Amino acid sequence: MSTHDMDKARSTYDRFMGSLKWIVPVIAVITLFVVTLIAP
């Protein structure tokens, strides 16, 4: 049976969520910019 390393899993999850908090707004701004360029 494999041993679960909760500290490592929690660290990975925290890094993922931290990145997601920055990536989602950046993608939203880029999308808004592109839509603004396309719209007449």
Secondary structure as UniProt FT lines:
FT   HELIX           6..38
//
